[in-house]
Amino acid sequence: MRRGSVKKNVAAIHVSGKLTLLQRKLSNVLLLNAYDTLLTATRHQIDARTLSLMIGYNSNDMDTLRDALRGLAETVAEWDMLDDKGRQEWGVSALLSYAKLKGGICEYAYSPALAEKLYDPKVYALINLNIQRRFTSGHGLALYENCYRFIRTGSTGWWPIETFRRLMGVEDSAYYEVFKQLNAKIIKPAVEEVNRTSNIRLTPELRRMGRAVSEIRFLIEENPQLAMFDIKGDDDVRETAVYARLIGQGVSDRLARQWLAEHGEAVVAEKLSYVAGQGRVRNTAGYLRDALAKGYGPAGKAVVAQAPVDPALVAGVVARRQAEAEADAALTQRLAERDARRRRFDAVEQAVSRRNPTQRDADKRLFLSSIEDELDREDFRRFGWASSLNARAIFAFWQDLDPTIFDGLAADPQP
């Protein structure tokens, strides 16, 4: 496959650490296939051989594909995240509620709760499936997925080592509780593969508590060798005449990009010409799907006729691109605000660490006495100076104590 990408919600990325490489690739492709109808369809279908091709598994061994699907259905997804109002949300679901293979078709479904999380466009990572196919290590692909969403901010922020082990799917291994072994067997090989294989480069940094490593973060930059990969994005696909013809036939944006990724422009153009020559067709998209999947077409090489493009459809594509650009700008702003808030919390944590025990107790009592809402008071009792509900008040309190505490940081982050 030459092109194709999937918006993958942060919640999904953070719960799939225990997946094998094949299962991780499979979960991304299934999500790409289902994304447009996640909230409207209770089940989704994809041709099994197409599915194998898209995950780079060029084999007729359906037993391996069945095992991978079984693994997704048996893997428990757990998310623990903040909503727009800073409230904690915890949930659990199987990655697939069911899957089956019948007549060369893979059918599958997500639970409604997980489908909502997967579809949420506000916080997502754009996983390039062409890059995904290059990975040979599950840990390498897991690290790429968990780091790529921070490309705009340049850093993942500090993860506790326990969190990092969970993201890599090794939290239950006593062997990897020793950082020396975790570094040698997981971190270094995964970083090397990401830097060699993908469109980003990672630099790990460590934070210690005493002599023990307590936290890790990854600095992220674009890979200067990206051009070597010849990776084309969705915008390149949408500029082609064949894409415009597909849209003109009522094919969805996602399906048009998927067919072009799977079959190439020449084959899709040939099938378009073949279907156009069949007279009045009631369901053009369905006929095209069958023509591509089952090889319908005239004998010999087809002549590709350039059908006129409806200006209204072109205007619709332009409007959709503009909406996507606006959504991307809003996401960039949201991530910047979230990063600014994290940096301020880090500054508060450092300021607290410089206070002696008596001062710390006095600071907490003074701040607690200023909180009127009981819910906010309870959140501060539970989380202390890391309380999300009290972020603005906490920042104001510490800025009163030290007016220079946030110098050099972005101003007015949203709580």
N, C-alpha and C positions, 0 to 999 in steps of 0.2 A: 504494500500500500504506500502511495506516494504522499498523500495528504490526509488530513482528518484530525480533529481535535475535539476534546470533550471538556465541558465545564464540570469540574468535580468539587463538590462542596467540601469545605474544610472538615466538617464533621465526619464525612465518609473517609477522607484521607487519614484522619487521625485514629480511626478504629480498625484499619485493615493491615496492621503491622504484621500479623501472623500468617498472612497469605503467602503461598509459594509464588514464584515468579510467574508461572503460567496462570495461576488464579488471579493474580493482580492485573495482568494484561487482560485477561478475560473479563474481569469486572469492569474495567474501563471501556472496553468495546461494547459490552452489553448496555452500559449507561449511555454511550454515544448513540446507539441504535434506538434507545427508548426515550431519549431526553425530551423530544418535542411533545410526547404524549404521556409523560410521567404522571400528571395529575388528572388526566382525562381517561386513560385506558387502564383496565385492571390487569391486562396481560400484554406481552410483547412477543414478537416473532422475528427470527432472522434465519436465513439459510445456513445450515450447519457448515457447509464447505466454505461459504463466504466468511463465516465466523472464524474458522480455522485459519483462513488466509489473512484476516485482519490482525490476528494475534501472532502471526509469523510461524504458525504451526502447520506446515505443509505436509499433512499426513492423512491417510485414510483410517488411522487408528482411532475409532470412535470411543474405544474403552478409556483412553486417556482423557478425551474431552468429557466423557461422562464423569470420570473421577474428579475432574476440575470443577464441574458444575455441582457435584455432590459436596465438594469442599466449601463452595460459596454458600450453599444452603445450610451447611452445618456450622458455619462460622458466625459467631455472635458479634454483632456490631454494637458498640456502646459509645455514646457521645455525651460530653459534659462541657457545656459552652454557655456563654452569656448571650442573652437576647438583646434587642435594640435598647431596652430600658435598663440594661445592666443586671437583669435577674438571671440567676443560675438555672439552667435547664439540663436535666439528665434524662437519657432515654436508652433503650436497648431493643434490638431487633435482629433477626437473621438477615444476612446480606441479601439473600434471595428467599422469598417465601415459598417458591417452588420452581422447579425447572424440569422440562421433559424434552426428549428427542423422539420425533415421530415423522416418518416419511421424508427424512432429510431436512426437517425444520426443527429449530430449537425454539421452544416456547418457554417463557419465564415470567415471573412477577416479583414486585417489591411490596412490602407491607406499606399501608398508607402513610404511617408515621415516617418511615425511612424515605419514602418517595418525596415527601415534603422537604426533608433535609437535603436530599440530592438535587432537588430542583431549585432551591433557594439561590437566586442569582446574586445576592448581596455580597457574599464572601465565597469566592471560589478560586480554584486553580485551573488554569487552562492547560490541560495535559495534551501534548502533541503526540499522537499515536505513531507517527513515523519515527520520532525519537524513542518512544517506548519500545519499539521492536528491536532496537539496537542493544538493549540491556540484556545481560546474561546472568545477572545476580538479582535475586529478590530484594536483598538489602540495599543494593545500589538504586533500584527503581523506587523503593520506599523512601530513601533519603531524597531523591530527586523530587518526588511528589510533595514531600513535606517542606522542602526548601523553595521550590519554584514559586509558590504563591507570595513569597517575600521579595521577589525580584525588584519591585518598585522601591522598597525601603532599604534594600542592601544588606539586611541582616535578619536572621530568624528571631533575634532576641534570645535571652538566656533561658535554656531548658534545664530543669533539674535532671541529673543523670538518670533518675528513675523514670522520668517522662520519656527521655530519649530511648531507653531500653524498651519501653512499651511501644514506642513508635516503630522500632525495628523488630518487634515481635519476639524479644528474648527476655522479657521480664521474669519468666518462670525458670530461667536457667541459672543455676548457682555458679556455673563456670564464668558467666559474664558479669557476675557481681564484682569481680576483680577488674579494675579499670585497665590494667596493663593488657589483659586478654581481650577486653572489649575493644580497646584501641587497635590492637594488632589484627584481630579477626573480623571486626565489623567496621569501625570508623575509617581506618586507612584504606582498606580495599573499596569501600563504598564511595568515599570521596574521590579516589583515583578513577573509578568507573564513571562517575558523574562528570568529572572534568574531561575525561577522554571521549565520552559518548554523547553528551548532551549540549544544549545551547546555553548552559550556565557553567560558571566555575565557582567552586566552594573553597573557603579557607576556614578550618575549624579553629576556635579559640576556647581556652579552658579557664574556669574560675575555681579556685581551691578554697577549702575550709581547713586550715591547718595544712597538713601534708596531703590530705585526700582531695581528689577532684570531685567537686560538688555540682558544677553546672557546665554546660557546653553550649556554644552558639556557633553559627556558620555565617561568615561574611559571604555575600553573593554578588557576583558581577556577570555581565554577559560574556559568553565565550567568544574571544576574537576570531576563532577558527570556525565560526558558524557557517560561513560560506562553503566550507568543505563538505557540509552535510547536504547541500542542495535541498534544503527544506523550504517548501513554499507554503505560505499561510492561506487562510480562508479567503482573504481579499484577492489573492492571485486567481483562485478558482472562480470567484464571482466576476472577474473581468472577462472570462472566456465567452465566446459566442455560444458554445454548447450549453453552458450553464444558463444563459439567457433563454435559450430554446426550451430547456427543461422547465424553467419558471413559467414560461409562456404556455406550457402544456398543463399548468396547475400542479406541478410537482413541488413539494415543500423545499425550503432552503436546505434543511438538514439532509433530506433524502437525496437532493441533487448533488450535494457535496459528497455524500457517502458513495453514490454510484460512480461519480467521477474518480473518487479515490480508489475504489475497488477495480474498476474496469478500464479506466483511462478514457481520454476524450474521443479517440478514434472509434472505439467500440460503441460508446454511448451515442455518438453522432450517427453511426451506422444503424443502430436500433431505432433511433428517432426517425430516420428516413424510411426505414422498413415499416414502422407503425403508421407513418403519415401516408404510405401507399396502400394501406389496407381499407381505405374508405372511412366511413363514419364509425368511430370507436366510442362507445359510451363511457368507458373508464380508461382514459389514456394512461394514467399513472400505473394502474394495475396491469395493463397490457405491456407497458414498458418493463415493469418488474419481471413479468413472465418471460419477455423476450430476452432480458439480460440473464435471468437465472437458468432458462432452459435452452438458450441458444437459438431462438427463432430468428429467421432472417433469410434473405434471398441467397441463392447459390452464387459463389464468386464474390468479388469485391463490390461493395455498395458505393454508389455515388452519393456524396453528402450534399444535400441541397440546403442552402441557407434560408431558413424560414424568417420572415420579417418578425421583428420584435415589437410587441405592443408597448407604446410609450407609457401607458398607464402602469404596466407591470414594471417597467424600468424605474418609473417614479416611485413605485412601491419598494423596490429593492434599495433605492437611494434613501428613502425615508427610514427603512429598517436599519441601514448602516448608520444613519445619523443617530437613531435611538440607541444603537449599540455603543456608539462613540460616547454619547452622553452618559450611558450607564457605566462605561469604563471610567469616565472622568469622575463620576460620583464615587465609584469604588476606590479610585486613587485617593480622593479626598478623605474618604472614610479610613483607609489604611494609614494615611498620614496623620490623621487625628488620633487614631488608636496608638500609633507609634509615639506620638508626642505625649500622650497620657502615660504610656509605659515608661518613657524616659523620666517623667516627673515623679512617678511612683519610685523609680530607682533612686532618684535624688533624695526623696523623703527617707527611703530605707537607709541610705548612707548617712543622712543627718541624724536619724535615730541611733544608728550604731555608734555615733560619736558622743552621745549623751551617757552620763553615768546612770546606774539603776534608779537612784532617787529622782533624778530629772525625768527619766522615762515615765515613772509612775505619775509624777506631777503633770506631765504633758498629757497623758491619757485622761486623767481625771478632769483637767481643765477643758480638753476638747469635748469629752463626753457631756460635761455640764452645758455645753453650748448647743447640743443637739436636742431639738424639741420633738421631732417625730419618733415614735416608739420603734417603728420598723427600721429607721435609720440607726437608732441606738443599738438595736439588737444586731444589725449587720456589723457595726463597729466592734461590738463585744466579741463577735465570732471571728472577724478577719483583721481587726486592728487597723493599722495604717494602710493596709492593702484593700480596705473596704471600697468596692466600686460605687455603691450607692452614695457614699460621702466624698467622692473624689474632689469635687469643687471645693467643698468646705475644708478638706484636708490640705489641699494645695494653698488655700488662702491662709489657713492657720500657720503653716510652716513658712510661708512668705512673710507673715508678720514677725515671726521669730528671726528669720534670716532673709532680708530683702534680696540678697544675691543668690539665693539657693537655686533659682531656675535660670540664671543668666546663660545665654547661649542656646536655650532650648526653645522649641516652637511655642508660641503664645496661645493661650485660651484653648486647650484641647477639650473636646466634648467628653463628658463623663459617660 
